[in-house]
Amino acid sequence: MSKAYETIKIEREERVLWIILNRPHRLNALNDVLMQELADALDTADRDPSIRCIVITGEGDRAFSAGADVTAFPKATPVTAEEFSRLGQSVFSKIEQLSKPVIAAINGFALGGGLELALACDFRIAAEHAELGSPEINLGLIPGWGGTQRLVRVVGLAKAKELVMLGNRIKADEALKIGLVNKVVNYDNLRDEARDLAKKTE
């Protein structure tokens, strides 16, 4: 996989493919370009029989992804907003339907659409300093990319309501307690832990 992307980076380690969200200046926020590039990288990886597992993480130590890029909101029309919503739904459904396991290595904030992205993955490993949440309610919105349904399946109805309706953020250790993540590790060990898990899934 040698394509050059604008908003993601691709790294290959033997049979494991790393997709790194690469907009650290925007806390790896999700815009239409990133979502399209992510979809392309996933499709390419799924067709490659030499790739057995995919890990998604964010560039830097601040954010996995802080969610949809709100700087694009003022320019959005009802049509473009609906298109972006459908794009996100399509990409996250693609992750769920891949023939290969996908791991979210949560290296910082996983908020809003960032949490929805992590929820679409098969496994979630979080760094100790990570914070997770669905703060869309504070903008008068609800998770629009399937996060409400996936969250209920992962943590149950009561906790899902708490996260979505109150807009609370939780620390990684609390996320582990409620089953939102599979494991919490020191940030310096996050890549190694994700790599080890990826190899176990091969």
GIFENUR-V439242 format. One record per residue. N is the residue number from 1. PHI is phi as a letter, one per 40 degrees, with the letter a starting at -180 (none if undefined). OMEGA is omega as a letter, one per 40 degrees, with the letter a starting at -180 (NA if undefined). NEAR is the number of other C-alpha atoms within 12 Angstrom. Layout:
BEGIN
N PHI OMEGA NEAR
N PHI OMEGA NEAR
END
This chain:
BEGIN
1 none a 24
2 b a 12
3 c i 16
4 c i 13
5 b a 24
6 c a 20
7 b i 32
8 b i 34
9 b i 29
10 b i 32
11 b a 25
12 b i 21
13 b a 23
14 f a 16
15 c a 25
16 b i 35
17 b i 37
18 b i 36
19 b a 37
20 b i 38
21 c a 45
22 b i 34
23 b a 30
24 c i 27
25 c i 19
26 b a 27
27 f i 31
28 f i 40
29 c a 37
30 c i 45
31 b a 37
32 c i 28
33 c i 24
34 c a 32
35 c i 40
36 c i 27
37 c i 29
38 c i 39
39 c a 28
40 c a 26
41 c i 38
42 c i 38
43 c a 23
44 c i 23
45 c a 35
46 c a 27
47 c a 16
48 c a 20
49 c a 16
50 c i 19
51 c a 32
52 b a 30
53 a a 39
54 b i 46
55 b i 51
56 b i 47
57 a i 48
58 b i 44
59 c i 32
60 g a 25
61 b a 32
62 c a 30
63 a i 38
64 c i 48
65 a i 47
66 c i 41
67 h i 40
68 c a 40
69 c a 30
70 c i 23
71 c i 13
72 c a 18
73 c a 18
74 c a 11
75 c a 12
76 c i 18
77 b i 12
78 d a 12
79 c a 11
80 c i 17
81 c i 22
82 c i 17
83 c i 20
84 c i 29
85 c i 27
86 c i 20
87 c i 28
88 c i 37
89 c a 29
90 c a 25
91 c a 33
92 c i 34
93 c i 26
94 d i 30
95 d a 37
96 c a 27
97 c i 18
98 d i 28
99 c a 21
100 b i 32
101 c i 34
102 b a 42
103 b i 44
104 c i 47
105 c a 55
106 c a 55
107 c a 47
108 i a 41
109 d i 41
110 b a 47
111 b i 42
112 f i 44
113 c i 42
114 c i 48
115 c i 51
116 c i 45
117 c i 54
118 c a 48
119 c i 44
120 c a 37
121 c a 38
122 c a 33
123 b i 34
124 b i 42
125 b a 47
126 b i 47
127 c a 40
128 d a 30
129 c a 28
130 c i 40
131 b a 36
132 b i 46
133 i i 44
134 b a 45
135 c a 33
136 d a 31
137 d a 22
138 c i 18
139 b a 17
140 g a 14
141 b i 20
142 b i 25
143 d a 37
144 b a 33
145 b i 38
146 g a 32
147 c a 38
148 c a 35
149 c a 23
150 c a 29
151 c i 36
152 c a 23
153 c a 20
154 c a 29
155 b a 27
156 g a 18
157 c a 18
158 c a 17
159 c i 28
160 c i 29
161 c a 24
162 c a 23
163 c a 35
164 c a 37
165 c i 24
166 b i 22
167 g a 25
168 c i 24
169 c i 30
170 b i 32
171 c a 26
172 d a 33
173 c i 25
174 c i 26
175 d i 35
176 c a 25
177 c a 17
178 c i 26
179 g a 25
180 c i 41
181 b a 37
182 c a 31
183 a i 31
184 b a 35
185 b i 27
186 c a 24
187 d a 27
188 c a 18
189 b a 20
190 c a 33
191 c i 33
192 c a 19
193 c i 29
194 c i 40
195 c i 31
196 c i 21
197 c i 28
198 d a 33
199 c i 23
200 c a 15
201 c a 21
202 c NA 21
END
